[in-house]
Amino acid sequence: MWITLIGPTGASFHDVLADGSPDGIVPPSGYAFPLGFVNVTLNGLAQGATATVTSILHGVVPFTAVFAYGPTVDDPQPHWSQIPFTQNGDELQLAFTDGAAGDLDLAANKAVTILFALADAVPAGPSLSLLSARLGTQEQVSFRNIGGAWVPHTNQLPVVINTLAWPVSASGYHLQFTDDLSSSSHWTTLPNPSIEINNRHIVTNTVGNQAARFNRLGP
């Protein structure tokens, strides 16, 4: 899917980028983002002016809210907040004010820099619980060439041993992990078999000290 952006007369779009959430910016939880995240600068405005940006949706796009990222007058730290919108058929109107909420630099400088996304609320999935986490060690065997002979060598590596649980009723979900939470991260299904105790799946997962491991329940 794709969208067309239309700005006010006399203004121009620059640095248009439509992609996943920028690295280091965690998107709002509990939502899917059918068109990704749109980052754009609108130049040529009167200082402090409010500009209406029209987004033409090509095709049926399921969404229930629109989020914008940036500081606001009451909170100078950049954050996600829902913004009002009006919709008429496949046209969506969004209003952004130079130097106000929705403008990433929060400066009245005759331009607005916008990061926004259409969002569709998704039902909450099953909960993943951390039952315990403890420090331990794990043996790593390597071989060294000593005098022309390969001699085994054992290292004791520090690890964290996690025990995780989720409901047996959560059919179709699997325990997944990643060592990177950037927008390009890849989630891998854990091969560890689970056991069922008191209507819960239980998995013990050993994590080395090379990288942090993040877990989720995924399809």
N, C-alpha and C positions, 0 to 999 in steps of 0.2 A: 504494500500500500504506500501511497504518497500523498502529499498535500501541496497546495499552491498558496503562497502568502501574498497578500495585497496590502500595501501601506497607504497612508494618506498622500494626497497630491503634494508634490514638491519634496517628499522624503525618498530616501533610497536605502535598500538593504545592502549590508556588507558582511562578509565573513559568515555566510550561512552554513551551518553544519547540522545535519540531522543524523543522529547515531545513538548508541547506547549512552547511559549516564556517564559523564566524564569521570576519569579516574580520580579516586579520592573523594567523590561525592556519592554518598549512599542514598539511593532513591527511597521514597516513602514506602514503608512496609504495608502489606495488605492490599497492594494494587498491582495490576498488570498494566503495561504501557504499550498499547497496540501500534503506535506510530513512533516509538522511541522518544528521544529528547531533542528538542529544537533549540539551538543556540544561534542567535543572530543579533547584529547591531543595526539599529535604524537611525540613520543620520539625516540632517536637514530639517530638524524641528525647531520651533521657537523655544527659547529657554523656558523650562518648566512646563512645557505644553503636554497635554494628554493626547496620545496617538492611538487610534483604533486600528488594530491589525486584524484583517479578515483572513481566516484560514478556510480554504475550500477543500472539503474532504472528497476524495475520489473513491467511492465505494462505501459500503456500510462499515462504520467504525464504532465498535462498542466502547462507550466511556460514560462515566458518571460524574467526573470531576476534572478540573484542570489545575495543575500545580505549577507554581513558579518558584524559582530559587533565587535567593539573594537576601540582603539585609532589609530590615524594615525600621521605621522610625522608633518603635518601641523595643527593638532587638537588633543591635548593630552586627551581631554575628550572622553570617549567611545561613539560611535555613529554608526548608520547603514550607510553603503555605498555599492553601487553596485560594484561587482567585475567581471572581465572578465572570460569567460568560453569557452571551445570548446566542441562540441557534435558530436559524431559519433554513430548513431543509439541509442541504449539504454545506451551508455557509456558517462559520463559527466566528463571532466577533469577540475580540479580547482588547481591553483598554490598558495601556501602560503610560505612566506619567514620568517625564524626565525629572530625575532627582527624588522620586518617591518609590513606594513599594513596587517591586517588579523590575526596577532598574538596578542592575548588578553593582554599579559603582555608587549608587545613591547620590549622584552629583548632578545638579542642574547645569548640564554642559551642551545642550541642544542635541543630545543623542540618548537613546536608551539601548542598553545591552541586555538581552533577554535570554533566559534559559527556562523553557516551559515544556510541559508534557501533558498530553491527554491521558487520563488514568481511569481504569475500570476496576472497581472493587471486586476482590476475589474472596470466595468463602475461606474461612480459616481452616487450615489443614490440621492433621493430628499433631499433638504436642510431643516433642522429643525431650526426654528428661535425662539429666546427668545424675546418675545415682552415686557415683564416687569417682574421685581422682586421687591418685597416689603416685609418689615418686618411686622409681625402681631402676634396675639396670638390665641391660641386654647384651649378651655376648656377640661380638662380631669377629669372625674368623677370617684372617687373611694369610697370605703366604709370602715369605721373604726368601730371597736367594742368598744363602750363606755358604760360601765355599763351593759353589756350583750345585748345591742341593737346595730344593725348595722345602722350607721348614714352616709348619703352621704356626701362626701367632694369634693370640686371642686378646681382644680389647674389651673392656667393660664400658659400655656407653650408657649415659643417663637417659632415661625415658620417662614419660608420663603414661600411666596406665588408667584409661578411662573406662567406666562401665556406663553404658547408655541404654535407655529403654523407651519403647513406644507401644501403643495399644495393638493387640492382636487384631482388633476390628479394623485397623487401618490397612485394608487390602489394597494392593496396587502401589504401595509406597515402599521405597527401599532406602536404606541408610547410605548416604553419599558423603564424600569429603572433598575438600580442596585446600591447598596451602596458600591461596591467593584470592582476595576478595575484590580484585579490580574488575572492571566491566568485561574484560576478556577472559576471565577465569573459567576453567573447565571443571565440572563436577564429575567425580568418578564414583561408581557404586562400590562399596566395600565388599570384598570377597568373604569376609569373616561370616561364618554361619551363625545364626542366632538360635537361642534356645527359648522356649516358652515357659514362663513361670507366672502364675497368678494372672493369666490373661494379658501378659505383656511379652513382647520380644525383648530379649536381653542380649547385648553384644559387648564384649570386652575388646577395647581397641588400644593398641600400643602406639604411642607417638614419640618419635625420636626428637632430639634437640636441634635437628638441622633446620626445621621450619615449624611454624605453628600450623595446626590442622583444624579446620573448621568443618562442622558437620551439619547436615540437614536431612530431612525426609523429602525425597524426590520421587517422581514417577518412574 
